[in-house]
Amino acid sequence: MVPVSDPAVGYDAAKKGADDPVTLANVGDEGFRETGDFDPYAKHGGVFCTVSVSEAIEVPGVDALVMGGTLNLTESQNVILAEALGTVCNRLFGTGNTTPDLSAL
């Protein structure tokens, strides 16, 4: 369990518990996602943020990538989606890019 009194510990615990963390640029002071996933984890000034959606298809624009009824995102697409979702954290932090961009998908 991560103490609520120290949100930054939440980030460190999440990263330590990640099987294969991949650094995310432009998300908080420090950000990562898991290999094969698009949910971003970020910290900024002692504040921890993560954004999670149950299915990537819930993100506007991602549904266009469904082929044959299946969505299989590449690692480069996972990065684009994670950085777009990370803009929510940046908005909460009050820093960095706050405009999601999925145009490269």
MDAnalysis code that builds the backbone (N, CA, C; Angstrom):
import MDAnalysis as mda
import numpy as np

u = mda.Universe.empty(315, n_residues=105, atom_resindex=np.repeat(np.arange(105), 3), trajectory=True)
u.add_TopologyAttr("name", ["N", "CA", "C"] * 105)
u.add_TopologyAttr("resid", np.arange(1, 106))
u.add_TopologyAttr("resname", ["MET", "VAL", "PRO", "VAL", "SER", "ASP", "PRO", "ALA", "VAL", "GLY", "TYR", "ASP", "ALA", "ALA", "LYS", "LYS", "GLY", "ALA", "ASP", "ASP", "PRO", "VAL", "THR", "LEU", "ALA", "ASN", "VAL", "GLY", "ASP", "GLU", "GLY", "PHE", "ARG", "GLU", "THR", "GLY", "ASP", "PHE", "ASP", "PRO", "TYR", "ALA", "LYS", "HIS", "GLY", "GLY", "VAL", "PHE", "CYS", "THR", "VAL", "SER", "VAL", "SER", "GLU", "ALA", "ILE", "GLU", "VAL", "PRO", "GLY", "VAL", "ASP", "ALA", "LEU", "VAL", "MET", "GLY", "GLY", "THR", "LEU", "ASN", "LEU", "THR", "GLU", "SER", "GLN", "ASN", "VAL", "ILE", "LEU", "ALA", "GLU", "ALA", "LEU", "GLY", "THR", "VAL", "CYS", "ASN", "ARG", "LEU", "PHE", "GLY", "THR", "GLY", "ASN", "THR", "THR", "PRO", "ASP", "LEU", "SER", "ALA", "LEU"])
u.atoms.positions = np.array([
    [0.841, -1.177, 0.000],
    [0.000, 0.000, 0.000],
    [0.886, 1.240, 0.000],
    [0.492, 2.226, -0.781],
    [1.255, 3.470, -0.881],
    [0.616, 4.521, 0.024],
    [1.395, 5.131, 0.917],
    [0.835, 6.151, 1.804],
    [0.310, 7.346, 1.005],
    [-0.908, 7.775, 1.311],
    [-1.509, 8.927, 0.642],
    [-0.747, 10.197, 0.987],
    [-0.104, 10.237, 2.140],
    [0.604, 11.434, 2.572],
    [1.848, 11.732, 1.739],
    [2.309, 10.802, 0.905],
    [3.480, 11.020, 0.070],
    [3.217, 10.503, -1.340],
    [2.520, 11.319, -2.167],
    [2.136, 10.870, -3.496],
    [3.315, 10.473, -4.378],
    [4.479, 11.073, -4.188],
    [5.635, 10.746, -5.030],
    [6.067, 9.302, -4.831],
    [5.834, 8.759, -3.650],
    [6.164, 7.365, -3.389],
    [5.321, 6.470, -4.292],
    [4.109, 6.905, -4.621],
    [3.242, 6.144, -5.517],
    [3.886, 5.944, -6.871],
    [4.525, 6.964, -7.386],
    [5.216, 6.863, -8.672],
    [6.376, 5.882, -8.567],
    [7.190, 6.062, -7.559],
    [8.361, 5.199, -7.390],
    [7.946, 3.747, -7.194],
    [6.880, 3.508, -6.431],
    [6.393, 2.152, -6.213],
    [5.846, 1.564, -7.515],
    [5.132, 2.372, -8.297],
    [4.585, 1.895, -9.571],
    [5.711, 1.546, -10.537],
    [6.742, 2.377, -10.586],
    [7.854, 2.116, -11.505],
    [8.637, 0.882, -11.054],
    [8.840, 0.756, -9.759],
    [9.560, -0.410, -9.241],
    [8.782, -1.695, -9.519],
    [7.459, -1.605, -9.480],
    [6.618, -2.766, -9.723],
    [6.382, -3.078, -11.196],
    [6.833, -2.191, -12.068],
    [6.648, -2.405, -13.504],
    [7.590, -3.485, -14.012],
    [7.082, -4.346, -14.865],
    [7.918, -5.412, -15.431],
    [8.960, -4.844, -16.391],
    [8.546, -3.923, -17.244],
    [9.443, -3.367, -18.252],
    [9.057, -1.915, -18.517],
    [9.438, -0.985, -17.608],
    [9.041, 0.410, -17.784],
    [9.768, 1.081, -18.954],
    [9.032, 1.917, -19.660],
    [9.563, 2.678, -20.784],
    [9.383, 4.151, -20.450],
    [10.466, 4.911, -20.506],
    [10.416, 6.337, -20.182],
    [9.535, 7.076, -21.172],
    [8.712, 7.982, -20.644],
    [7.896, 8.866, -21.471],
    [8.466, 10.270, -21.402],
    [8.741, 10.849, -22.540],
    [9.185, 12.244, -22.594],
    [7.947, 13.135, -22.532],
    [8.108, 14.320, -22.036],
    [7.055, 15.336, -22.066],
    [5.849, 15.036, -21.177],
    [6.011, 14.167, -20.195],
    [4.932, 13.888, -19.248],
    [5.484, 14.090, -17.848],
    [5.089, 15.193, -17.207],
    [5.576, 15.522, -15.875],
    [7.078, 15.754, -15.848],
    [7.645, 15.758, -14.638],
    [9.103, 15.817, -14.490],
    [9.715, 14.496, -14.909],
    [8.960, 13.443, -14.678],
    [9.403, 12.091, -14.999],
    [8.156, 11.267, -15.284],
    [8.198, 10.478, -16.345],
    [7.043, 9.651, -16.688],
    [7.474, 8.337, -17.304],
    [6.593, 7.343, -17.215],
    [6.856, 6.058, -17.839],
    [5.540, 5.380, -18.173],
    [5.638, 4.325, -18.950],
    [4.545, 3.404, -19.234],
    [5.152, 2.011, -19.252],
    [4.311, 1.007, -19.173],
    [4.782, -0.378, -19.267],
    [4.914, -0.745, -20.742],
    [5.899, -1.536, -21.095],
    [5.994, -2.061, -22.447],
    [4.700, -2.805, -22.756],
    [4.135, -2.541, -23.933],
    [2.899, -3.190, -24.330],
    [1.650, -2.523, -23.811],
    [1.798, -1.397, -23.118],
    [0.653, -0.693, -22.548],
    [0.769, 0.789, -22.874],
    [-0.314, 1.509, -22.657],
    [-0.341, 2.930, -22.982],
    [-0.711, 3.810, -21.798],
    [-0.989, 3.243, -20.628],
    [-1.345, 4.058, -19.461],
    [-0.099, 4.762, -18.931],
    [-0.123, 6.115, -18.902],
    [1.046, 6.838, -18.406],
    [1.047, 6.962, -16.880],
    [2.241, 6.976, -16.321],
    [2.475, 7.257, -14.904],
    [3.438, 8.428, -14.878],
    [3.169, 9.428, -14.059],
    [4.034, 10.610, -14.043],
    [4.101, 11.203, -12.648],
    [5.201, 11.945, -12.424],
    [5.290, 12.720, -11.187],
    [5.841, 14.091, -11.529],
    [5.448, 15.049, -10.707],
    [5.910, 16.422, -10.861],
    [5.825, 17.092, -9.494],
    [6.955, 17.571, -9.030],
    [6.979, 18.287, -7.757],
    [6.364, 17.522, -6.600],
    [6.559, 16.217, -6.554],
    [6.031, 15.425, -5.451],
    [4.602, 14.954, -5.639],
    [3.993, 15.254, -6.791],
    [2.624, 14.819, -7.061],
    [2.661, 13.686, -8.074],
    [1.912, 12.629, -7.790],
    [1.857, 11.439, -8.640],
    [0.553, 11.441, -9.427],
    [0.630, 11.109, -10.712],
    [-0.553, 11.062, -11.559],
    [-0.474, 9.850, -12.481],
    [-1.593, 9.202, -12.677],
    [-1.703, 8.168, -13.700],
    [-3.060, 8.320, -14.367],
    [-3.102, 7.991, -15.633],
    [-4.352, 8.049, -16.390],
    [-4.587, 6.665, -16.953],
    [-5.775, 6.143, -16.729],
    [-6.069, 4.791, -17.180],
    [-7.422, 4.759, -17.869],
    [-7.466, 4.085, -18.987],
    [-8.729, 3.802, -19.656],
    [-8.820, 2.285, -19.769],
    [-10.035, 1.768, -19.675],
    [-10.160, 0.309, -19.697],
    [-9.844, -0.271, -21.071],
    [-10.105, 0.491, -22.123],
    [-9.811, 0.031, -23.481],
    [-9.330, 1.221, -24.302],
    [-8.294, 1.039, -25.078],
    [-7.776, 2.122, -25.922],
    [-8.832, 2.621, -26.877],
    [-9.726, 1.746, -27.274],
    [-10.765, 2.123, -28.234],
    [-11.688, 3.213, -27.673],
    [-11.679, 3.414, -26.350],
    [-12.479, 4.470, -25.733],
    [-11.919, 5.858, -26.022],
    [-10.678, 5.932, -26.459],
    [-10.045, 7.223, -26.755],
    [-10.451, 7.640, -28.170],
    [-11.027, 8.845, -28.311],
    [-11.460, 9.291, -29.640],
    [-10.323, 9.213, -30.658],
    [-10.597, 8.620, -31.798],
    [-9.604, 8.494, -32.858],
    [-8.937, 7.138, -32.906],
    [-8.876, 6.459, -31.789],
    [-8.210, 5.155, -31.743],
    [-9.084, 4.086, -32.393],
    [-10.395, 4.270, -32.355],
    [-11.295, 3.284, -32.951],
    [-11.032, 3.085, -34.442],
    [-10.456, 4.079, -35.098],
    [-10.134, 3.964, -36.526],
    [-9.019, 2.946, -36.777],
    [-8.307, 2.534, -35.737],
    [-7.201, 1.581, -35.884],
    [-7.642, 0.125, -35.751],
    [-8.913, -0.094, -35.456],
    [-9.423, -1.453, -35.321],
    [-9.454, -2.102, -36.701],
    [-8.826, -3.267, -36.799],
    [-8.821, -4.016, -38.061],
    [-9.317, -5.424, -37.805],
    [-10.321, -5.821, -38.541],
    [-10.872, -7.157, -38.367],
    [-11.421, -7.390, -36.980],
    [-11.929, -6.339, -36.360],
    [-12.504, -6.447, -35.025],
    [-11.487, -6.460, -33.902],
    [-10.207, -6.255, -34.228],
    [-9.150, -6.311, -33.215],
    [-8.314, -5.043, -33.245],
    [-7.932, -4.581, -32.078],
    [-7.025, -3.448, -31.954],
    [-5.691, -3.960, -31.431],
    [-4.679, -3.904, -32.250],
    [-3.329, -4.301, -31.850],
    [-2.409, -3.117, -32.063],
    [-2.145, -2.388, -30.995],
    [-1.280, -1.220, -31.099],
    [0.184, -1.631, -31.114],
    [0.969, -0.971, -31.942],
    [2.412, -1.175, -31.942],
    [3.006, -0.422, -30.763],
    [4.263, -0.679, -30.454],
    [4.923, 0.053, -29.366],
    [4.976, 1.552, -29.671],
    [5.220, 1.922, -30.923],
    [5.265, 3.350, -31.258],
    [3.880, 3.977, -31.099],
    [2.813, 3.238, -31.396],
    [1.463, 3.756, -31.181],
    [1.150, 3.852, -29.695],
    [1.652, 2.899, -28.894],
    [1.475, 2.976, -27.442],
    [2.126, 4.233, -26.874],
    [3.294, 4.605, -27.399],
    [3.975, 5.821, -26.945],
    [3.128, 7.049, -27.258],
    [2.618, 7.123, -28.476],
    [1.808, 8.272, -28.889],
    [0.573, 8.384, -28.013],
    [-0.099, 7.268, -27.778],
    [-1.295, 7.272, -26.941],
    [-0.964, 7.611, -25.493],
    [0.130, 7.052, -24.963],
    [0.528, 7.345, -23.576],
    [0.862, 8.824, -23.402],
    [1.578, 9.407, -24.360],
    [1.904, 10.831, -24.258],
    [0.654, 11.691, -24.388],
    [-0.306, 11.273, -25.219],
    [-1.564, 12.015, -25.336],
    [-2.342, 11.950, -24.023],
    [-2.433, 10.762, -23.421],
    [-3.107, 10.636, -22.129],
    [-2.332, 11.366, -21.039],
    [-1.014, 11.415, -21.165],
    [-0.180, 12.124, -20.198],
    [-0.432, 13.619, -20.156],
    [-1.046, 14.159, -21.204],
    [-1.370, 15.593, -21.185],
    [-2.386, 15.912, -20.085],
    [-3.168, 14.907, -19.670],
    [-4.090, 15.100, -18.542],
    [-3.284, 15.362, -17.272],
    [-2.218, 14.569, -17.062],
    [-1.343, 14.794, -15.904],
    [-0.702, 16.172, -15.994],
    [-0.201, 16.520, -17.175],
    [0.428, 17.831, -17.337],
    [-0.547, 18.955, -17.007],
    [-1.789, 18.794, -17.397],
    [-2.799, 19.813, -17.084],
    [-2.969, 19.920, -15.571],
    [-3.012, 18.768, -14.885],
    [-3.125, 18.787, -13.423],
    [-1.880, 19.389, -12.777],
    [-0.717, 19.110, -13.354],
    [0.532, 19.654, -12.826],
    [0.676, 21.135, -13.137],
    [-0.006, 21.612, -14.179],
    [0.116, 23.005, -14.594],
    [1.417, 23.264, -15.343],
    [1.908, 22.271, -16.078],
    [3.172, 22.408, -16.792],
    [3.195, 21.511, -18.016],
    [4.038, 21.823, -18.970],
    [4.237, 20.976, -20.137],
    [3.086, 21.030, -21.129],
    [3.141, 20.103, -22.082],
    [2.126, 20.017, -23.119],
    [0.798, 19.554, -22.530],
    [-0.260, 20.296, -22.796],
    [-1.592, 19.927, -22.283],
    [-2.584, 19.682, -23.434],
    [-2.073, 19.586, -24.642],
    [-2.929, 19.350, -25.805],
    [-2.644, 17.965, -26.388],
    [-3.574, 17.028, -26.229],
    [-3.342, 15.687, -26.765],
    [-3.234, 15.719, -28.287],
    [-2.334, 14.917, -28.832],
    [-2.149, 14.857, -30.281],
    [-2.014, 13.393, -30.694],
    [-3.029, 12.910, -31.375],
    [-3.015, 11.536, -31.866],
    [-2.847, 11.485, -33.376],
    [-2.440, 12.578, -33.984],
    [-2.359, 12.646, -35.437],
    [-1.327, 11.669, -36.023],
    [-0.345, 11.263, -35.246],
    [0.687, 10.352, -35.748],
    [0.249, 8.892, -35.721],
    [-0.940, 8.631, -35.167],
    [-1.426, 7.250, -35.155],
    [-1.803, 6.841, -36.556],
])
